[in-house]
Amino acid sequence: MTNEEMSAARENGKSQSDWARVHRMVKNDIEPAEDEDSPNAAALLRADLEKRRIGRPLGQDNKVQVSIRYHREVLDYFKAKGAGWQVQMDKVLLDWVKTHSTKNT
């Protein structure tokens, strides 16, 4: 059954789930029975949820947030490129650093 079909069944009162029983179990802190196909599913889900934090995920790179001032002409140029202009600006600066690094000379 697709998600849309389940939603339609709930809206039409044709859901086969015993929601009152589910709500009672949650209220009384009763754990659901383990799924025989995946007995560790609840524990794995709980562990995964504990790892998650509110907000934007941490990046996988070494970027640092700073406050900096640029000439209006520079900002206008990159902003005119549309979405992702900050990433493009970062790439241009990184390329410049790589080509002008003392390691390359």
Jmol script that loads the backbone (N, CA, C; Angstrom):
load data "model"
ATOM      1  N   MET A   1       0.856  -1.170   0.000  1.00  0.00           N
ATOM      2  CA  MET A   1       0.000   0.000   0.000  1.00  0.00           C
ATOM      3  C   MET A   1       0.902   1.232   0.000  1.00  0.00           C
ATOM      4  N   THR A   2       0.610   2.173  -0.877  1.00  0.00           N
ATOM      5  CA  THR A   2       1.426   3.382  -0.961  1.00  0.00           C
ATOM      6  C   THR A   2       1.048   4.349   0.149  1.00  0.00           C
ATOM      7  N   ASN A   3       1.887   5.334   0.357  1.00  0.00           N
ATOM      8  CA  ASN A   3       1.627   6.364   1.357  1.00  0.00           C
ATOM      9  C   ASN A   3       0.324   7.099   1.049  1.00  0.00           C
ATOM     10  N   GLU A   4       0.094   7.377  -0.236  1.00  0.00           N
ATOM     11  CA  GLU A   4      -1.131   8.079  -0.642  1.00  0.00           C
ATOM     12  C   GLU A   4      -2.365   7.230  -0.344  1.00  0.00           C
ATOM     13  N   GLU A   5      -2.262   5.922  -0.608  1.00  0.00           N
ATOM     14  CA  GLU A   5      -3.383   5.024  -0.336  1.00  0.00           C
ATOM     15  C   GLU A   5      -3.674   4.940   1.160  1.00  0.00           C
ATOM     16  N   MET A   6      -2.619   4.912   1.973  1.00  0.00           N
ATOM     17  CA  MET A   6      -2.818   4.878   3.427  1.00  0.00           C
ATOM     18  C   MET A   6      -3.465   6.163   3.915  1.00  0.00           C
ATOM     19  N   SER A   7      -3.009   7.307   3.395  1.00  0.00           N
ATOM     20  CA  SER A   7      -3.600   8.594   3.784  1.00  0.00           C
ATOM     21  C   SER A   7      -5.067   8.650   3.401  1.00  0.00           C
ATOM     22  N   ALA A   8      -5.394   8.180   2.199  1.00  0.00           N
ATOM     23  CA  ALA A   8      -6.788   8.176   1.741  1.00  0.00           C
ATOM     24  C   ALA A   8      -7.638   7.257   2.611  1.00  0.00           C
ATOM     25  N   ALA A   9      -7.114   6.099   2.983  1.00  0.00           N
ATOM     26  CA  ALA A   9      -7.857   5.168   3.834  1.00  0.00           C
ATOM     27  C   ALA A   9      -8.134   5.788   5.196  1.00  0.00           C
ATOM     28  N   ARG A  10      -7.139   6.487   5.766  1.00  0.00           N
ATOM     29  CA  ARG A  10      -7.342   7.161   7.057  1.00  0.00           C
ATOM     30  C   ARG A  10      -8.415   8.226   6.947  1.00  0.00           C
ATOM     31  N   GLU A  11      -8.342   9.037   5.886  1.00  0.00           N
ATOM     32  CA  GLU A  11      -9.314  10.117   5.695  1.00  0.00           C
ATOM     33  C   GLU A  11     -10.729   9.578   5.511  1.00  0.00           C
ATOM     34  N   ASN A  12     -10.857   8.415   4.893  1.00  0.00           N
ATOM     35  CA  ASN A  12     -12.174   7.823   4.640  1.00  0.00           C
ATOM     36  C   ASN A  12     -12.635   6.914   5.773  1.00  0.00           C
ATOM     37  N   GLY A  13     -11.863   6.866   6.860  1.00  0.00           N
ATOM     38  CA  GLY A  13     -12.241   6.026   7.991  1.00  0.00           C
ATOM     39  C   GLY A  13     -12.050   4.544   7.729  1.00  0.00           C
ATOM     40  N   LYS A  14     -11.232   4.201   6.756  1.00  0.00           N
ATOM     41  CA  LYS A  14     -11.022   2.795   6.399  1.00  0.00           C
ATOM     42  C   LYS A  14      -9.667   2.272   6.882  1.00  0.00           C
ATOM     43  N   SER A  15      -9.027   3.018   7.767  1.00  0.00           N
ATOM     44  CA  SER A  15      -7.737   2.587   8.289  1.00  0.00           C
ATOM     45  C   SER A  15      -7.929   1.321   9.117  1.00  0.00           C
ATOM     46  N   GLN A  16      -7.036   0.370   8.958  1.00  0.00           N
ATOM     47  CA  GLN A  16      -7.119  -0.867   9.724  1.00  0.00           C
ATOM     48  C   GLN A  16      -6.269  -0.800  10.989  1.00  0.00           C
ATOM     49  N   SER A  17      -5.672   0.343  11.235  1.00  0.00           N
ATOM     50  CA  SER A  17      -4.849   0.506  12.429  1.00  0.00           C
ATOM     51  C   SER A  17      -5.726   0.835  13.624  1.00  0.00           C
ATOM     52  N   ASP A  18      -5.373   0.269  14.757  1.00  0.00           N
ATOM     53  CA  ASP A  18      -6.091   0.549  16.003  1.00  0.00           C
ATOM     54  C   ASP A  18      -5.360   1.700  16.698  1.00  0.00           C
ATOM     55  N   TRP A  19      -5.669   2.927  16.259  1.00  0.00           N
ATOM     56  CA  TRP A  19      -4.943   4.093  16.753  1.00  0.00           C
ATOM     57  C   TRP A  19      -5.170   4.328  18.236  1.00  0.00           C
ATOM     58  N   ALA A  20      -6.346   3.994  18.748  1.00  0.00           N
ATOM     59  CA  ALA A  20      -6.605   4.158  20.185  1.00  0.00           C
ATOM     60  C   ALA A  20      -5.638   3.278  20.983  1.00  0.00           C
ATOM     61  N   ARG A  21      -5.421   2.051  20.508  1.00  0.00           N
ATOM     62  CA  ARG A  21      -4.489   1.133  21.170  1.00  0.00           C
ATOM     63  C   ARG A  21      -3.065   1.677  21.089  1.00  0.00           C
ATOM     64  N   VAL A  22      -2.694   2.191  19.934  1.00  0.00           N
ATOM     65  CA  VAL A  22      -1.351   2.760  19.767  1.00  0.00           C
ATOM     66  C   VAL A  22      -1.150   3.925  20.728  1.00  0.00           C
ATOM     67  N   HIS A  23      -2.139   4.823  20.814  1.00  0.00           N
ATOM     68  CA  HIS A  23      -2.027   5.982  21.710  1.00  0.00           C
ATOM     69  C   HIS A  23      -1.932   5.543  23.173  1.00  0.00           C
ATOM     70  N   ARG A  24      -2.689   4.501  23.554  1.00  0.00           N
ATOM     71  CA  ARG A  24      -2.612   3.988  24.933  1.00  0.00           C
ATOM     72  C   ARG A  24      -1.218   3.436  25.214  1.00  0.00           C
ATOM     73  N   MET A  25      -0.661   2.709  24.255  1.00  0.00           N
ATOM     74  CA  MET A  25       0.672   2.135  24.443  1.00  0.00           C
ATOM     75  C   MET A  25       1.725   3.227  24.597  1.00  0.00           C
ATOM     76  N   VAL A  26       1.623   4.259  23.777  1.00  0.00           N
ATOM     77  CA  VAL A  26       2.578   5.370  23.870  1.00  0.00           C
ATOM     78  C   VAL A  26       2.437   6.057  25.216  1.00  0.00           C
ATOM     79  N   LYS A  27       1.193   6.319  25.619  1.00  0.00           N
ATOM     80  CA  LYS A  27       0.924   7.009  26.888  1.00  0.00           C
ATOM     81  C   LYS A  27       1.474   6.216  28.071  1.00  0.00           C
ATOM     82  N   ASN A  28       1.395   4.896  28.003  1.00  0.00           N
ATOM     83  CA  ASN A  28       1.845   4.039  29.105  1.00  0.00           C
ATOM     84  C   ASN A  28       3.282   3.546  28.932  1.00  0.00           C
ATOM     85  N   ASP A  29       4.012   4.142  27.984  1.00  0.00           N
ATOM     86  CA  ASP A  29       5.412   3.772  27.721  1.00  0.00           C
ATOM     87  C   ASP A  29       5.590   2.286  27.433  1.00  0.00           C
ATOM     88  N   ILE A  30       4.647   1.706  26.713  1.00  0.00           N
ATOM     89  CA  ILE A  30       4.743   0.299  26.328  1.00  0.00           C
ATOM     90  C   ILE A  30       5.428   0.230  24.967  1.00  0.00           C
ATOM     91  N   GLU A  31       6.516  -0.518  24.917  1.00  0.00           N
ATOM     92  CA  GLU A  31       7.262  -0.664  23.668  1.00  0.00           C
ATOM     93  C   GLU A  31       6.493  -1.570  22.709  1.00  0.00           C
ATOM     94  N   PRO A  32       6.531  -1.274  21.414  1.00  0.00           N
ATOM     95  CA  PRO A  32       5.876  -2.160  20.447  1.00  0.00           C
ATOM     96  C   PRO A  32       6.614  -3.496  20.356  1.00  0.00           C
ATOM     97  N   ALA A  33       5.905  -4.507  19.915  1.00  0.00           N
ATOM     98  CA  ALA A  33       6.524  -5.824  19.736  1.00  0.00           C
ATOM     99  C   ALA A  33       7.597  -5.727  18.660  1.00  0.00           C
ATOM    100  N   GLU A  34       8.635  -6.518  18.825  1.00  0.00           N
ATOM    101  CA  GLU A  34       9.713  -6.502  17.839  1.00  0.00           C
ATOM    102  C   GLU A  34       9.234  -7.096  16.524  1.00  0.00           C
ATOM    103  N   ASP A  35       9.725  -6.536  15.453  1.00  0.00           N
ATOM    104  CA  ASP A  35       9.421  -7.041  14.116  1.00  0.00           C
ATOM    105  C   ASP A  35      10.288  -8.272  13.884  1.00  0.00           C
ATOM    106  N   GLU A  36       9.667  -9.386  13.554  1.00  0.00           N
ATOM    107  CA  GLU A  36      10.445 -10.614  13.378  1.00  0.00           C
ATOM    108  C   GLU A  36      11.423 -10.528  12.212  1.00  0.00           C
ATOM    109  N   ASP A  37      11.134  -9.654  11.234  1.00  0.00           N
ATOM    110  CA  ASP A  37      12.055  -9.483  10.105  1.00  0.00           C
ATOM    111  C   ASP A  37      13.237  -8.589  10.458  1.00  0.00           C
ATOM    112  N   SER A  38      13.047  -7.730  11.447  1.00  0.00           N
ATOM    113  CA  SER A  38      14.104  -6.796  11.845  1.00  0.00           C
ATOM    114  C   SER A  38      14.001  -6.529  13.345  1.00  0.00           C
ATOM    115  N   PRO A  39      14.437  -7.474  14.165  1.00  0.00           N
ATOM    116  CA  PRO A  39      14.262  -7.342  15.610  1.00  0.00           C
ATOM    117  C   PRO A  39      15.001  -6.158  16.229  1.00  0.00           C
ATOM    118  N   ASN A  40      16.028  -5.647  15.579  1.00  0.00           N
ATOM    119  CA  ASN A  40      16.796  -4.525  16.130  1.00  0.00           C
ATOM    120  C   ASN A  40      16.315  -3.177  15.617  1.00  0.00           C
ATOM    121  N   ALA A  41      15.257  -3.132  14.836  1.00  0.00           N
ATOM    122  CA  ALA A  41      14.836  -1.895  14.180  1.00  0.00           C
ATOM    123  C   ALA A  41      14.568  -0.773  15.169  1.00  0.00           C
ATOM    124  N   ALA A  42      13.835  -1.042  16.241  1.00  0.00           N
ATOM    125  CA  ALA A  42      13.500   0.013  17.206  1.00  0.00           C
ATOM    126  C   ALA A  42      14.758   0.563  17.868  1.00  0.00           C
ATOM    127  N   ALA A  43      15.663  -0.321  18.262  1.00  0.00           N
ATOM    128  CA  ALA A  43      16.902   0.123  18.911  1.00  0.00           C
ATOM    129  C   ALA A  43      17.770   0.924  17.950  1.00  0.00           C
ATOM    130  N   LEU A  44      17.854   0.474  16.701  1.00  0.00           N
ATOM    131  CA  LEU A  44      18.651   1.199  15.707  1.00  0.00           C
ATOM    132  C   LEU A  44      18.059   2.571  15.421  1.00  0.00           C
ATOM    133  N   LEU A  45      16.742   2.641  15.296  1.00  0.00           N
ATOM    134  CA  LEU A  45      16.080   3.920  15.049  1.00  0.00           C
ATOM    135  C   LEU A  45      16.294   4.865  16.221  1.00  0.00           C
ATOM    136  N   ARG A  46      16.137   4.355  17.433  1.00  0.00           N
ATOM    137  CA  ARG A  46      16.324   5.185  18.626  1.00  0.00           C
ATOM    138  C   ARG A  46      17.760   5.708  18.690  1.00  0.00           C
ATOM    139  N   ALA A  47      18.735   4.862  18.410  1.00  0.00           N
ATOM    140  CA  ALA A  47      20.144   5.281  18.431  1.00  0.00           C
ATOM    141  C   ALA A  47      20.411   6.339  17.374  1.00  0.00           C
ATOM    142  N   ASP A  48      19.816   6.175  16.189  1.00  0.00           N
ATOM    143  CA  ASP A  48      19.996   7.151  15.119  1.00  0.00           C
ATOM    144  C   ASP A  48      19.371   8.488  15.494  1.00  0.00           C
ATOM    145  N   LEU A  49      18.197   8.453  16.098  1.00  0.00           N
ATOM    146  CA  LEU A  49      17.527   9.694  16.483  1.00  0.00           C
ATOM    147  C   LEU A  49      18.295  10.430  17.571  1.00  0.00           C
ATOM    148  N   GLU A  50      18.946   9.696  18.463  1.00  0.00           N
ATOM    149  CA  GLU A  50      19.727  10.340  19.520  1.00  0.00           C
ATOM    150  C   GLU A  50      20.932  11.081  18.956  1.00  0.00           C
ATOM    151  N   LYS A  51      21.481  10.606  17.834  1.00  0.00           N
ATOM    152  CA  LYS A  51      22.640  11.250  17.204  1.00  0.00           C
ATOM    153  C   LYS A  51      22.274  12.566  16.539  1.00  0.00           C
ATOM    154  N   ARG A  52      21.038  12.680  16.091  1.00  0.00           N
ATOM    155  CA  ARG A  52      20.634  13.849  15.317  1.00  0.00           C
ATOM    156  C   ARG A  52      20.508  15.082  16.197  1.00  0.00           C
ATOM    157  N   ARG A  53      20.802  16.207  15.616  1.00  0.00           N
ATOM    158  CA  ARG A  53      20.706  17.487  16.308  1.00  0.00           C
ATOM    159  C   ARG A  53      19.791  18.408  15.517  1.00  0.00           C
ATOM    160  N   ILE A  54      19.231  19.382  16.216  1.00  0.00           N
ATOM    161  CA  ILE A  54      18.389  20.375  15.559  1.00  0.00           C
ATOM    162  C   ILE A  54      19.278  21.306  14.753  1.00  0.00           C
ATOM    163  N   GLY A  55      18.788  21.723  13.594  1.00  0.00           N
ATOM    164  CA  GLY A  55      19.519  22.678  12.772  1.00  0.00           C
ATOM    165  C   GLY A  55      20.193  22.022  11.589  1.00  0.00           C
ATOM    166  N   ARG A  56      20.986  22.817  10.936  1.00  0.00           N
ATOM    167  CA  ARG A  56      21.684  22.370   9.734  1.00  0.00           C
ATOM    168  C   ARG A  56      22.741  21.336  10.102  1.00  0.00           C
ATOM    169  N   PRO A  57      22.871  20.277   9.302  1.00  0.00           N
ATOM    170  CA  PRO A  57      23.900  19.275   9.592  1.00  0.00           C
ATOM    171  C   PRO A  57      25.302  19.887   9.522  1.00  0.00           C
ATOM    172  N   LEU A  58      26.190  19.376  10.340  1.00  0.00           N
ATOM    173  CA  LEU A  58      27.566  19.853  10.307  1.00  0.00           C
ATOM    174  C   LEU A  58      28.205  19.465   8.989  1.00  0.00           C
ATOM    175  N   GLY A  59      29.005  20.355   8.458  1.00  0.00           N
ATOM    176  CA  GLY A  59      29.666  20.098   7.188  1.00  0.00           C
ATOM    177  C   GLY A  59      30.762  19.054   7.323  1.00  0.00           C
ATOM    178  N   GLN A  60      31.134  18.487   6.215  1.00  0.00           N
ATOM    179  CA  GLN A  60      32.182  17.473   6.191  1.00  0.00           C
ATOM    180  C   GLN A  60      33.529  18.097   5.832  1.00  0.00           C
ATOM    181  N   ASP A  61      33.590  19.418   5.794  1.00  0.00           N
ATOM    182  CA  ASP A  61      34.822  20.059   5.350  1.00  0.00           C
ATOM    183  C   ASP A  61      35.357  20.978   6.437  1.00  0.00           C
ATOM    184  N   ASN A  62      36.332  21.769   6.092  1.00  0.00           N
ATOM    185  CA  ASN A  62      36.985  22.621   7.073  1.00  0.00           C
ATOM    186  C   ASN A  62      36.643  24.094   6.872  1.00  0.00           C
ATOM    187  N   LYS A  63      35.416  24.383   6.513  1.00  0.00           N
ATOM    188  CA  LYS A  63      35.002  25.774   6.326  1.00  0.00           C
ATOM    189  C   LYS A  63      34.777  26.432   7.683  1.00  0.00           C
ATOM    190  N   VAL A  64      35.049  27.735   7.736  1.00  0.00           N
ATOM    191  CA  VAL A  64      34.902  28.506   8.958  1.00  0.00           C
ATOM    192  C   VAL A  64      33.992  29.688   8.671  1.00  0.00           C
ATOM    193  N   GLN A  65      33.040  29.938   9.567  1.00  0.00           N
ATOM    194  CA  GLN A  65      32.143  31.070   9.375  1.00  0.00           C
ATOM    195  C   GLN A  65      32.841  32.349   9.836  1.00  0.00           C
ATOM    196  N   VAL A  66      32.844  33.372   8.961  1.00  0.00           N
ATOM    197  CA  VAL A  66      33.455  34.659   9.278  1.00  0.00           C
ATOM    198  C   VAL A  66      32.550  35.780   8.785  1.00  0.00           C
ATOM    199  N   SER A  67      32.845  36.958   9.250  1.00  0.00           N
ATOM    200  CA  SER A  67      32.163  38.151   8.748  1.00  0.00           C
ATOM    201  C   SER A  67      33.217  38.963   8.008  1.00  0.00           C
ATOM    202  N   ILE A  68      32.947  39.287   6.746  1.00  0.00           N
ATOM    203  CA  ILE A  68      33.947  39.959   5.912  1.00  0.00           C
ATOM    204  C   ILE A  68      33.249  40.949   4.992  1.00  0.00           C
ATOM    205  N   ARG A  69      33.970  41.980   4.595  1.00  0.00           N
ATOM    206  CA  ARG A  69      33.393  43.005   3.717  1.00  0.00           C
ATOM    207  C   ARG A  69      34.048  42.923   2.343  1.00  0.00           C
ATOM    208  N   TYR A  70      33.202  42.958   1.295  1.00  0.00           N
ATOM    209  CA  TYR A  70      33.678  42.929  -0.087  1.00  0.00           C
ATOM    210  C   TYR A  70      33.205  44.177  -0.807  1.00  0.00           C
ATOM    211  N   HIS A  71      33.896  44.506  -1.897  1.00  0.00           N
ATOM    212  CA  HIS A  71      33.439  45.605  -2.746  1.00  0.00           C
ATOM    213  C   HIS A  71      32.078  45.238  -3.319  1.00  0.00           C
ATOM    214  N   ARG A  72      31.220  46.211  -3.460  1.00  0.00           N
ATOM    215  CA  ARG A  72      29.876  45.994  -3.999  1.00  0.00           C
ATOM    216  C   ARG A  72      29.942  45.314  -5.370  1.00  0.00           C
ATOM    217  N   GLU A  73      30.899  45.740  -6.199  1.00  0.00           N
ATOM    218  CA  GLU A  73      31.039  45.172  -7.542  1.00  0.00           C
ATOM    219  C   GLU A  73      31.306  43.661  -7.493  1.00  0.00           C
ATOM    220  N   VAL A  74      32.123  43.230  -6.536  1.00  0.00           N
ATOM    221  CA  VAL A  74      32.437  41.801  -6.395  1.00  0.00           C
ATOM    222  C   VAL A  74      31.181  41.030  -5.996  1.00  0.00           C
ATOM    223  N   LEU A  75      30.471  41.529  -4.991  1.00  0.00           N
ATOM    224  CA  LEU A  75      29.243  40.855  -4.554  1.00  0.00           C
ATOM    225  C   LEU A  75      28.192  40.824  -5.651  1.00  0.00           C
ATOM    226  N   ASP A  76      28.010  41.939  -6.326  1.00  0.00           N
ATOM    227  CA  ASP A  76      27.017  41.992  -7.410  1.00  0.00           C
ATOM    228  C   ASP A  76      27.331  40.966  -8.493  1.00  0.00           C
ATOM    229  N   TYR A  77      28.619  40.812  -8.808  1.00  0.00           N
ATOM    230  CA  TYR A  77      29.029  39.855  -9.835  1.00  0.00           C
ATOM    231  C   TYR A  77      28.618  38.434  -9.451  1.00  0.00           C
ATOM    232  N   PHE A  78      28.961  38.021  -8.238  1.00  0.00           N
ATOM    233  CA  PHE A  78      28.658  36.650  -7.823  1.00  0.00           C
ATOM    234  C   PHE A  78      27.164  36.441  -7.578  1.00  0.00           C
ATOM    235  N   LYS A  79      26.498  37.421  -6.991  1.00  0.00           N
ATOM    236  CA  LYS A  79      25.057  37.285  -6.745  1.00  0.00           C
ATOM    237  C   LYS A  79      24.276  37.175  -8.049  1.00  0.00           C
ATOM    238  N   ALA A  80      24.770  37.808  -9.098  1.00  0.00           N
ATOM    239  CA  ALA A  80      24.097  37.752 -10.403  1.00  0.00           C
ATOM    240  C   ALA A  80      24.109  36.333 -10.978  1.00  0.00           C
ATOM    241  N   LYS A  81      24.993  35.486 -10.477  1.00  0.00           N
ATOM    242  CA  LYS A  81      25.061  34.103 -10.948  1.00  0.00           C
ATOM    243  C   LYS A  81      23.935  33.246 -10.372  1.00  0.00           C
ATOM    244  N   GLY A  82      23.206  33.778  -9.392  1.00  0.00           N
ATOM    245  CA  GLY A  82      22.052  33.058  -8.844  1.00  0.00           C
ATOM    246  C   GLY A  82      22.396  32.195  -7.645  1.00  0.00           C
ATOM    247  N   ALA A  83      21.517  31.217  -7.407  1.00  0.00           N
ATOM    248  CA  ALA A  83      21.662  30.340  -6.244  1.00  0.00           C
ATOM    249  C   ALA A  83      23.038  29.684  -6.239  1.00  0.00           C
ATOM    250  N   GLY A  84      23.621  29.593  -5.055  1.00  0.00           N
ATOM    251  CA  GLY A  84      24.937  28.983  -4.925  1.00  0.00           C
ATOM    252  C   GLY A  84      26.083  29.940  -5.166  1.00  0.00           C
ATOM    253  N   TRP A  85      25.791  31.240  -5.185  1.00  0.00           N
ATOM    254  CA  TRP A  85      26.850  32.203  -5.483  1.00  0.00           C
ATOM    255  C   TRP A  85      27.950  32.179  -4.427  1.00  0.00           C
ATOM    256  N   GLN A  86      27.603  31.884  -3.170  1.00  0.00           N
ATOM    257  CA  GLN A  86      28.625  31.836  -2.123  1.00  0.00           C
ATOM    258  C   GLN A  86      29.592  30.680  -2.369  1.00  0.00           C
ATOM    259  N   VAL A  87      29.049  29.542  -2.801  1.00  0.00           N
ATOM    260  CA  VAL A  87      29.892  28.379  -3.099  1.00  0.00           C
ATOM    261  C   VAL A  87      30.818  28.698  -4.263  1.00  0.00           C
ATOM    262  N   GLN A  88      30.277  29.352  -5.287  1.00  0.00           N
ATOM    263  CA  GLN A  88      31.089  29.726  -6.452  1.00  0.00           C
ATOM    264  C   GLN A  88      32.202  30.693  -6.041  1.00  0.00           C
ATOM    265  N   MET A  89      31.870  31.637  -5.185  1.00  0.00           N
ATOM    266  CA  MET A  89      32.860  32.604  -4.710  1.00  0.00           C
ATOM    267  C   MET A  89      33.964  31.877  -3.934  1.00  0.00           C
ATOM    268  N   ASP A  90      33.578  30.921  -3.104  1.00  0.00           N
ATOM    269  CA  ASP A  90      34.545  30.143  -2.339  1.00  0.00           C
ATOM    270  C   ASP A  90      35.464  29.357  -3.272  1.00  0.00           C
ATOM    271  N   LYS A  91      34.900  28.760  -4.328  1.00  0.00           N
ATOM    272  CA  LYS A  91      35.706  27.993  -5.287  1.00  0.00           C
ATOM    273  C   LYS A  91      36.719  28.883  -5.995  1.00  0.00           C
ATOM    274  N   VAL A  92      36.294  30.085  -6.386  1.00  0.00           N
ATOM    275  CA  VAL A  92      37.198  31.018  -7.065  1.00  0.00           C
ATOM    276  C   VAL A  92      38.348  31.400  -6.139  1.00  0.00           C
ATOM    277  N   LEU A  93      38.037  31.706  -4.897  1.00  0.00           N
ATOM    278  CA  LEU A  93      39.082  32.080  -3.941  1.00  0.00           C
ATOM    279  C   LEU A  93      40.018  30.902  -3.661  1.00  0.00           C
ATOM    280  N   LEU A  94      39.459  29.710  -3.530  1.00  0.00           N
ATOM    281  CA  LEU A  94      40.281  28.526  -3.285  1.00  0.00           C
ATOM    282  C   LEU A  94      41.203  28.238  -4.465  1.00  0.00           C
ATOM    283  N   ASP A  95      40.691  28.379  -5.688  1.00  0.00           N
ATOM    284  CA  ASP A  95      41.530  28.200  -6.880  1.00  0.00           C
ATOM    285  C   ASP A  95      42.668  29.217  -6.902  1.00  0.00           C
ATOM    286  N   TRP A  96      42.367  30.456  -6.529  1.00  0.00           N
ATOM    287  CA  TRP A  96      43.390  31.498  -6.497  1.00  0.00           C
ATOM    288  C   TRP A  96      44.476  31.126  -5.490  1.00  0.00           C
ATOM    289  N   VAL A  97      44.057  30.669  -4.315  1.00  0.00           N
ATOM    290  CA  VAL A  97      45.026  30.281  -3.286  1.00  0.00           C
ATOM    291  C   VAL A  97      45.915  29.142  -3.794  1.00  0.00           C
ATOM    292  N   LYS A  98      45.310  28.161  -4.457  1.00  0.00           N
ATOM    293  CA  LYS A  98      46.084  27.016  -4.961  1.00  0.00           C
ATOM    294  C   LYS A  98      47.101  27.439  -6.012  1.00  0.00           C
ATOM    295  N   THR A  99      46.726  28.381  -6.871  1.00  0.00           N
ATOM    296  CA  THR A  99      47.647  28.812  -7.929  1.00  0.00           C
ATOM    297  C   THR A  99      48.691  29.800  -7.430  1.00  0.00           C
ATOM    298  N   HIS A 100      48.455  30.422  -6.300  1.00  0.00           N
ATOM    299  CA  HIS A 100      49.396  31.408  -5.766  1.00  0.00           C
ATOM    300  C   HIS A 100      50.085  30.933  -4.486  1.00  0.00           C
ATOM    301  N   SER A 101      49.932  29.684  -4.171  1.00  0.00           N
ATOM    302  CA  SER A 101      50.523  29.139  -2.956  1.00  0.00           C
ATOM    303  C   SER A 101      52.035  29.066  -3.099  1.00  0.00           C
ATOM    304  N   THR A 102      52.758  29.290  -2.007  1.00  0.00           N
ATOM    305  CA  THR A 102      54.224  29.213  -2.036  1.00  0.00           C
ATOM    306  C   THR A 102      54.688  27.778  -2.239  1.00  0.00           C
ATOM    307  N   LYS A 103      53.804  26.805  -1.962  1.00  0.00           N
ATOM    308  CA  LYS A 103      54.152  25.397  -2.166  1.00  0.00           C
ATOM    309  C   LYS A 103      54.297  25.081  -3.653  1.00  0.00           C
ATOM    310  N   ASN A 104      53.576  25.841  -4.510  1.00  0.00           N
ATOM    311  CA  ASN A 104      53.587  25.576  -5.950  1.00  0.00           C
ATOM    312  C   ASN A 104      54.754  26.251  -6.663  1.00  0.00           C
ATOM    313  N   THR A 105      55.514  27.070  -5.978  1.00  0.00           N
ATOM    314  CA  THR A 105      56.608  27.788  -6.644  1.00  0.00           C
ATOM    315  C   THR A 105      57.946  27.187  -6.333  1.00  0.00           C
TER     316      THR A 105
END
end "model"
wireframe off; spacefill off
backbone 0.3
color backbone group
